[in-house]
Amino acid sequence: MTERSQIARVLDAVDTLRQPMVDELRNVLRVPSVSGTDAENEAQQHMCGVLGRGGLDVDLWPIDLPTITAHPDFPGMEVPRREAWGLVGRLPGGDPDSGGTLMLNGHIDVVPTGDTDAWIDAPFDAVVRDGRLYGRGACDMKAGLIAAHWAVQAIRTAGVELCGDLLVASVQGEEDGGLGTFATLQRGWTADACIIPEPTSLDIIPANSGALTFRLRVRGKATHAARRTDGVSAIDAFVPVLAALHRLEARRHETVDPLVARWDLAHPLSIGTVTAGDWASSVPDLLIAEGRLGVAIDEPFEHARAEFEEAIAEACENDAWLRTHPVEVEWWGGQFASGRLPEQSDLVERVRAAHDIASEQRPLDVYGAPYGSDLRLLTGLGGIPTLQYGPGDAVDAHAPVEHVVLDDVVVTARTLALIALDVCGIARSSH
């Protein structure tokens, strides 16, 4: 068979496998794998079965949490875990000296559902309606993970043997730091290139901003609410701090990398939770605010932290109460550095070419994302050229209308299959 006929057979196989792959996506979507829950581990066991039944050599291992979290490069974790599992499926190549190794990396964990009354369908019912699949994790990013598996199965179904290895890494803990990908790299898994099928609306994302999780403790002075002026409300004390953070965010966006210039905020600074007080008739003496500090592309996170801490210190110095009761800053949880595909890599062009064939010339754009992802671990610690390309719009990712267009999952599977043929190479025995 010619290479052209090999490509046609693989693309035909993607289309033939549509129904069983959509069924498998719905199955994995029904596992409520919220970060840090037992179901997160159940989902990894489920994916182990999926990859194994799909003919891949499976490496499933328990992650040594005490050792991995003590590593000096560990990227952080925001929810406690009693156990966690690493998982890589490998379709071995027949002539590794003639082809490269491609990794397809996707996370199995999802964020909490939030207010379930805001959902039209139950979050884990995996409802298909009007060509879309709805549910928590549909967009972020189980559709992308199953698209990776789908691509591998299409290559196997078509009877095409690759030269190099094709890897599918299913990882835990991406949403709160990157535990799974970090553990996969520590396990020794590597590749010549990696695609993360995160929701990109089938655009190409070769760079991410970073995000550092912080906690602020603002002290007040408690007293009876009837004598409010004899105390100091920690809530009132937080007001000038919040204003200072707004000014800091504006300063940090005076110039941005051209890759992320499309966004209103390329690396946002956001307060996510605020708790204060323990009695309605008392002046609160403690406020705790948690949030995330965006990190500009190529900015060392030490620099971002320093700017943040300086802004907090300045706000305290300008306030009579905070001057003697300064805000305490703690860096905890996920610490997402920024990441960028190396300039010398041709991976963007190769994925674009595969997408053009797979989608019949559907237009795409190339830009950076304003959020952190495992891309920075793979490119930084792993030295693996990595980009993101996948189905779904990130704006839907953590929303109660989370969904993915099934036709876009098909295009993703077709593109991933083609880039696998390109990177890994087609063995002569397949011709």
Secondary structure, DSSP 8 states (H G I E B T S, - for coil): --HHHHHHHHHHHHHHTHHHHHHHHHHHHTS--BTTSHHHHHHHHHHHHHHHHTT-EEEEEE--HHHHHTSTT----SS--S--EEEEEEE--S-TTTS--EEEEEE--B-----GGG-SS-TTS-EEETTEEESTTIIIIIHHHHHHHHHHHHHHHTT--BSS-EEEEEES-TTTT-HHHHHHHHHT---SEEEE----TT-BB-EE-EEEEEEEEEE-B--BGGGGGGSB-HHHHHHHHHHHHHHHHHHTTSS--GGGTTSS-SS-EEEEEEEE-S-TTB---EEEEEEEEEE-TT--HHHHHHHHHHHHHHHHHTSHHHHHS--EEEEEEEEE--EE--TT--HHHHHHHHHHHHHTS----B--BSS--THHIIIIIS---EEE--SS-GGGTTSTT-EEEHHHHHHHHHHHHHHHHHHH-B-GGG-
